[in-house]
Amino acid sequence: MQDLIQQIGMPVFVQIVIECWNSVFLLIMIFSVVLGRHSEISSGAKTEIPMMNEILVFYIALFLYNMFDIFCCGTDGDPGEVSRMLKIVSEIGYFAMGAVQTLIFLQIIKKQIAEKNGMKKLKTAAAAVQLMQLPGLVLLAATPFTNVLYWFDERNCYHRGELYGVWYYTTILTFAFIIGVLIRCRKTTDPFVKKVLLIAALMPFAAFIFNFVYTGISYNNIFVSLAALIIFVLLEKEYAEVTARKARETEKIKTQLAESRNKVLLAQIQPHFIYNSLTVISSYLDEPDKAEAAIEHFSDFLRGSIDVLEETGCIRAERELKTVRDYLYMEKERFGDMLTVVYDLQSEDFFIPAFSVQTLAENAVTHGVRENGNGRGTVMVRSYDSEIGHIIEVEDDGAGFDTGVQKNDGRSHIGLSNLRSRLEMMCEGTLEVRSEPGMGTLARITIPYNAKIYRSEDGNEHTDS
């Protein structure tokens, strides 16, 4: 240890110790960001925080920046062949990682400010400043053969070359450009992005000032590592705020779903359906067996519909399809031979929002078959498993409609928009409707495998499997 201190001097030794600790903290920050991203991917959560990839690359580049500088400082004054080769490689790596950090922040300017605000001129200017780094990189590649940026004396000590100023002042101008952009675009830039870029630009400036005042050690790595620590604190704060905001939005969505579910329930148990069903039952007073069957299906429909009011999430498809069968039974009894109902139910062991299939079944009867020219038609209900997920289809051969024209008659076609929203929010599902005038309608619900299902049992999300 004493030999190393004597070789490089106490100030440089202190610098190495500080940079070693900085590297430890950087590793912790890198693993924290990586584990956070992995956890989000595993859970399927999406936390919209800008620049996550850029910040991670910045941390990795800064870690290598520190490590290269540690080797550069540690080999100072050691003329051995191994030390000299290590010095050459480390110095190139040190300069290269510094350039990578600069390019990262210019890329953030392009992506997070210029592109998001439609500022084409700023995007072009940022690209031009990125290209401005090219002469320095060319000089860096040529330095081992020409000593234009730096050179090593016989004791393997570092000295600046004749064209070092090209690299130095290009870097200063770059950070001045970043600060200028932040000042000009301060009102349109995301607050988190603005803080990160401001810290990233001001810290190197502070290092330059300190290096002018005292040249015994290099402050670049120390100040940039401090910037990384501040950025990490800002990142964690932003993550906490975004998470809290998403939680509030989730609660709002749950409230909206509850309100939507109640509206759907009231819409499905409409007075005209109850009246028509009672009329069917009364017509069977002289036929006890038919009356009993009709009463059983009608009461099961009402019981199933009312029970849904107590639910807070998706229900099993088997339960939903039972309600649909009760509904279509009563409609079949009402219209007799004019309505044919066919079932092909191969899969019912998954979860869907309540009344999702019921809505499609009612549309198929009311706006499909009954609006057909002769009022006759067939409704088919299918459920099966496909390569992409669980499928439920309701198809009719009735009137059909033009899917490109929105109907303004106030009837239940408008419920399709509501159903799409409920499917997306409650089970990541989709609704596809294919129809042509005079050719009937096919409505298909798809629930992806491994979708996040908001279920009724405990009010939590579960993964469908």
NORQUIPE-V526023 format. One record per backbone hydrogen bond with DSSP energy under -0.5 kcal/mol. NH is the residue of the N-H (numbers start at 0). CO is the residue of the C=O. E is the energy in kcal/mol with one decimal. If there is no record, write none. Layout:
# NORQUIPE-V526023
<<NH | CO | E> <NH | CO | E>>
This chain:
# NORQUIPE-V526023
<<4 | 0 | -2.5> <5 | 1 | -2.5> <6 | 2 | -2.0> <7 | 3 | -2.6> <8 | 4 | -2.5> <12 | 8 | -1.9> <13 | 9 | -2.6> <14 | 10 | -2.0> <15 | 11 | -2.3> <16 | 12 | -2.2> <17 | 13 | -2.5> <18 | 14 | -2.5> <19 | 15 | -2.3> <20 | 16 | -2.1> <21 | 17 | -2.5> <22 | 18 | -2.3> <23 | 19 | -1.8> <24 | 20 | -2.4> <25 | 21 | -2.5> <26 | 22 | -2.3> <27 | 23 | -2.0> <28 | 24 | -2.4> <29 | 25 | -2.9> <30 | 26 | -2.7> <31 | 27 | -2.2> <32 | 28 | -2.4> <33 | 29 | -2.7> <34 | 30 | -2.8> <35 | 31 | -2.0> <36 | 32 | -2.4> <37 | 33 | -2.6> <38 | 34 | -2.5> <39 | 35 | -1.9> <40 | 36 | -2.4> <41 | 37 | -2.6> <42 | 38 | -2.2> <43 | 39 | -1.3> <44 | 39 | -1.0> <47 | 45 | -0.8> <48 | 46 | -1.7> <51 | 48 | -0.9> <54 | 50 | -3.0> <55 | 51 | -2.0> <56 | 52 | -2.4> <57 | 53 | -2.4> <58 | 54 | -2.4> <59 | 55 | -2.2> <60 | 56 | -2.8> <61 | 57 | -2.6> <62 | 58 | -2.4> <63 | 59 | -2.2> <64 | 60 | -2.3> <65 | 61 | -2.4> <66 | 62 | -2.4> <67 | 63 | -2.9> <68 | 64 | -1.8> <69 | 65 | -2.4> <70 | 66 | -2.0> <71 | 67 | -2.3> <72 | 68 | -2.8> <73 | 69 | -2.7> <74 | 70 | -1.5> <75 | 72 | -1.1> <77 | 74 | -1.9> <78 | 76 | -0.7> <83 | 79 | -2.3> <84 | 80 | -2.2> <85 | 81 | -2.6> <86 | 82 | -2.4> <87 | 83 | -2.2> <88 | 84 | -2.3> <89 | 85 | -2.6> <90 | 86 | -2.4> <91 | 87 | -1.7> <92 | 88 | -2.4> <93 | 89 | -2.6> <94 | 90 | -2.2> <95 | 91 | -2.5> <96 | 92 | -2.5> <97 | 93 | -1.7> <98 | 94 | -1.9> <99 | 95 | -2.1> <100 | 96 | -2.0> <101 | 97 | -1.7> <102 | 98 | -2.6> <103 | 99 | -2.1> <104 | 100 | -1.8> <105 | 101 | -1.7> <106 | 102 | -2.1> <107 | 103 | -1.8> <108 | 104 | -1.7> <109 | 105 | -1.9> <110 | 106 | -2.7> <111 | 107 | -2.9> <112 | 107 | -0.7> <112 | 108 | -1.1> <113 | 108 | -2.6> <114 | 109 | -2.7> <115 | 110 | -0.6> <116 | 112 | -1.4> <117 | 114 | -0.9> <118 | 113 | -3.0> <119 | 117 | -1.1> <122 | 118 | -2.0> <123 | 119 | -2.3> <124 | 120 | -2.5> <125 | 121 | -2.9> <126 | 122 | -2.1> <127 | 123 | -2.2> <128 | 124 | -2.2> <129 | 125 | -2.0> <130 | 126 | -2.2> <131 | 127 | -1.4> <132 | 129 | -1.5> <133 | 130 | -1.7> <136 | 132 | -1.8> <137 | 133 | -2.4> <138 | 134 | -2.4> <139 | 135 | -2.2> <140 | 136 | -2.3> <141 | 137 | -1.7> <142 | 138 | -1.5> <143 | 139 | -0.6> <144 | 141 | -1.6> <145 | 141 | -1.7> <146 | 142 | -2.9> <150 | 158 | -2.6> <152 | 156 | -1.8> <155 | 152 | -2.0> <158 | 150 | -2.0> <160 | 148 | -3.4> <162 | 147 | -2.7> <163 | 160 | -1.3> <165 | 162 | -1.3> <166 | 162 | -0.8> <167 | 163 | -2.5> <168 | 164 | -2.9> <169 | 165 | -1.4> <170 | 166 | -2.0> <171 | 167 | -1.8> <172 | 168 | -2.5> <173 | 169 | -2.0> <174 | 170 | -2.2> <175 | 171 | -2.1> <176 | 172 | -2.2> <177 | 173 | -2.0> <178 | 174 | -2.3> <179 | 175 | -2.4> <180 | 176 | -2.4> <181 | 177 | -2.1> <182 | 178 | -2.2> <183 | 179 | -2.3> <184 | 180 | -2.9> <185 | 182 | -0.8> <187 | 184 | -0.7> <188 | 184 | -1.2> <193 | 189 | -2.8> <194 | 190 | -2.3> <195 | 191 | -2.2> <196 | 192 | -2.5> <197 | 193 | -2.2> <198 | 194 | -2.4> <199 | 195 | -2.5> <200 | 196 | -1.7> <201 | 197 | -2.7> <202 | 198 | -1.9> <203 | 199 | -0.5> <204 | 200 | -1.1> <205 | 201 | -2.4> <206 | 202 | -2.1> <207 | 203 | -2.4> <208 | 204 | -2.1> <209 | 205 | -2.3> <210 | 206 | -2.5> <211 | 207 | -1.6> <212 | 208 | -1.8> <213 | 209 | -3.2> <218 | 216 | -0.5> <222 | 218 | -2.7> <223 | 219 | -2.5> <224 | 220 | -2.4> <225 | 221 | -1.9> <226 | 222 | -2.1> <227 | 223 | -2.1> <228 | 224 | -1.9> <229 | 225 | -2.3> <230 | 226 | -2.7> <231 | 227 | -2.1> <232 | 228 | -2.0> <233 | 229 | -2.4> <234 | 230 | -2.7> <235 | 231 | -2.5> <236 | 232 | -2.2> <237 | 233 | -2.7> <238 | 234 | -2.6> <239 | 235 | -2.3> <240 | 236 | -2.3> <241 | 237 | -2.8> <242 | 238 | -2.6> <243 | 239 | -2.3> <244 | 240 | -2.5> <245 | 241 | -2.7> <246 | 242 | -2.1> <247 | 243 | -2.2> <248 | 244 | -2.4> <249 | 245 | -2.6> <250 | 246 | -2.2> <251 | 247 | -2.1> <252 | 248 | -2.6> <253 | 249 | -2.5> <254 | 250 | -2.1> <255 | 251 | -2.4> <256 | 252 | -2.9> <257 | 253 | -2.3> <258 | 254 | -2.4> <259 | 255 | -2.9> <260 | 256 | -3.0> <261 | 257 | -2.0> <262 | 258 | -2.1> <263 | 259 | -2.7> <264 | 260 | -2.4> <265 | 261 | -2.5> <266 | 262 | -2.3> <267 | 263 | -2.4> <268 | 264 | -2.3> <269 | 267 | -1.7> <272 | 269 | -0.6> <273 | 269 | -2.0> <274 | 270 | -3.0> <275 | 271 | -2.6> <276 | 272 | -2.5> <277 | 273 | -2.6> <278 | 274 | -2.1> <279 | 275 | -2.1> <280 | 276 | -2.4> <281 | 277 | -2.6> <282 | 278 | -1.5> <283 | 279 | -0.5> <283 | 280 | -1.4> <284 | 281 | -1.3> <286 | 283 | -2.0> <290 | 286 | -2.4> <291 | 287 | -2.9> <292 | 288 | -2.1> <293 | 289 | -2.6> <294 | 290 | -2.9> <295 | 291 | -2.3> <296 | 292 | -2.4> <297 | 293 | -2.7> <298 | 294 | -2.8> <299 | 295 | -2.2> <300 | 296 | -2.3> <301 | 297 | -2.4> <302 | 298 | -3.0> <303 | 299 | -2.8> <304 | 300 | -2.3> <305 | 301 | -2.6> <306 | 302 | -2.4> <307 | 303 | -1.2> <308 | 304 | -0.6> <308 | 305 | -1.1> <309 | 306 | -1.5> <310 | 307 | -1.7> <313 | 453 | -3.7> <314 | 351 | -3.0> <316 | 349 | -3.4> <317 | 347 | -1.4> <318 | 315 | -0.5> <319 | 315 | -1.9> <320 | 316 | -3.0> <321 | 317 | -1.4> <322 | 318 | -1.6> <323 | 319 | -1.9> <324 | 320 | -2.4> <325 | 321 | -2.1> <326 | 322 | -2.3> <327 | 323 | -2.9> <328 | 324 | -1.9> <329 | 325 | -1.8> <330 | 326 | -2.0> <331 | 327 | -2.5> <332 | 328 | -2.5> <333 | 329 | -1.7> <334 | 330 | -2.5> <335 | 331 | -2.1> <337 | 334 | -1.7> <338 | 335 | -1.6> <339 | 376 | -2.3> <341 | 378 | -2.6> <343 | 380 | -2.6> <345 | 343 | -0.9> <345 | 382 | -3.1> <346 | 382 | -0.6> <349 | 347 | -1.2> <351 | 314 | -2.8> <355 | 352 | -1.6> <358 | 354 | -1.7> <359 | 355 | -1.0> <360 | 356 | -2.6> <361 | 357 | -2.5> <362 | 358 | -2.0> <363 | 359 | -2.4> <364 | 360 | -2.0> <365 | 361 | -3.0> <366 | 362 | -2.1> <367 | 362 | -0.7> <368 | 363 | -2.6> <369 | 364 | -2.6> <371 | 368 | -1.5> <376 | 337 | -1.8> <378 | 339 | -3.0> <379 | 394 | -3.1> <380 | 341 | -2.7> <381 | 379 | -0.5> <381 | 392 | -2.8> <382 | 343 | -2.1> <383 | 390 | -2.2> <385 | 388 | -2.9> <389 | 446 | -2.5> <390 | 383 | -3.1> <391 | 444 | -2.1> <392 | 381 | -2.5> <393 | 442 | -2.4> <394 | 379 | -2.7> <395 | 440 | -2.5> <396 | 377 | -1.2> <398 | 367 | -2.5> <402 | 400 | -0.8> <402 | 434 | -0.6> <404 | 401 | -1.8> <405 | 403 | -0.5> <413 | 410 | -1.8> <414 | 411 | -1.5> <415 | 412 | -1.8> <416 | 413 | -0.7> <417 | 413 | -0.9> <418 | 414 | -2.5> <419 | 415 | -2.5> <420 | 416 | -1.9> <421 | 417 | -2.2> <422 | 418 | -2.7> <423 | 419 | -2.3> <424 | 420 | -2.5> <425 | 421 | -2.5> <426 | 422 | -1.9> <427 | 423 | -1.0> <428 | 422 | -2.4> <429 | 445 | -1.9> <431 | 443 | -2.7> <433 | 441 | -3.0> <435 | 439 | -1.4> <437 | 398 | -4.7> <438 | 435 | -2.5> <439 | 397 | -0.7> <439 | 435 | -0.6> <440 | 395 | -1.4> <441 | 433 | -3.1> <442 | 393 | -2.4> <443 | 431 | -3.2> <444 | 391 | -3.1> <445 | 429 | -2.2> <446 | 389 | -2.6> <447 | 445 | -0.6> <448 | 387 | -1.0> <449 | 463 | -1.1> <450 | 447 | -1.3> <452 | 450 | -0.8> <452 | 461 | -4.1> <453 | 425 | -3.0> <453 | 451 | -0.6> <454 | 452 | -1.0> <454 | 459 | -1.9> <455 | 313 | -1.2> <458 | 454 | -0.7> <461 | 452 | -2.5> <463 | 450 | -2.6> <463 | 461 | -0.6>>
